[in-house]
Structures are given as C-alpha cells and as structure tokens.
C-alpha cells in the first residue's frame, strides 16, 4: 500500500457522499480528531482525546463526537509500517474502527496514515510551534491531514 491509499472499509463506507466525515489519528496515548465540512471539501482539526496507558481507547467520547457533529462516515488512520505492512498498531486501529461502526451504526473506512504526523510536524514548525508544547494540536493536525487526503481522493 502506498501512503495515502485507503485500506478495506465497512460496507457502505462511502456513505451517500454527503454529510460530515470524522477522522481519527490513532495513537497509544492520544487520538487526534478532525472533521470535514458538510460538503466534504475541507478538513479541520477538531480535538484530541486521551487515554491512560493500558486502558481502552476513548470509544464513548468518539461516539459522542459522531453524534454531536452528525458525522455520516468515520475515517480511521491506519498505522502501517514503512513497507506498507500491518503490525500490532494497525490491528488495534482496525479493532477501534470496527467497534465504532458496530456501536454507532456509521460506516467506517481506514486510510493509510503514514507520513501524516510528519506533515503535521512540518506545518507546525513552519508556524513556529514547538513540538513539546503542542503535541495535542499536532495530533489534531495529523488527523486533518489524513482526512484531507481522504476527501481529495474522493472528489
């Protein structure tokens, strides 16, 4: 899989092509979240969700965001190895997406997230943002990168 390609998706993951799309940048401690506009043209950082080490992902908070923003599709960043292979982190991201689809009834698709954090870091540094002070914001920006690539590929 090349960077930016999508992986498998739940049935109907393209939805009706209308409505907001919520994206998740999966992480072991933090989940960056981004949201599209209703026309699916522009991705914007939304928030960062956290979890304590060794605990489950913040599924309840994700479901609340889906409901609050009336998302009709969820894109989960799939953390692949540099060679495009799936390792443990990808399996956990897939499990999260499946749980979101099952609990919300909203379709979920996975999107290759390689290089999204690196691109977000470059953007943040160019704006004069220090990495240590802005990890949560960088996670949101990475989710927005994933989502914007997804949106651009589906125009």
C-alpha positions, 0 to 999 in steps of 0.5 A: 500500500502506498501512503495515502491509499485507503485500506478495506472499509465497512460496507457502505463506507462511502456513505451517500457522499454527503454529510460530515466525515470524522477522522481519527489519528490513532495513537497509544496515548492520544487520538487526534480528531478532525472533521470535514465540512458538510460538503466534504471539501475541507478538513479541520482539526477538531480535538484530541482525546486521551487515554491512560496507558493500558486502558481502552481507547476513548470509544464513548467520547468518539461516539459522542463526537459522531453524534454531536457533529452528525458525522455520516462516515468515520475515517480511521488512520491506519498505522502501517509500517514503512513497507506498507505492512500491518503490525500490532498498531494497525490491528488495534486501529482496525479493532477501534474502527470496527467497534465504532461502526458496530456501536454507532451504526456509521460506516467506517473506512481506514486510510493509510496514515503514514507520513501524516504526523510528519506533515503535521510536524512540518506545518507546525514548525513552519508556524513556529510551534514547538513540538513539546508544547503542542503535541495535542494540536499536532495530533489534531493536525495529523488527523486533518491531514489524513482526512484531507487526503481522504476527501481529495481522493474522493472528489 
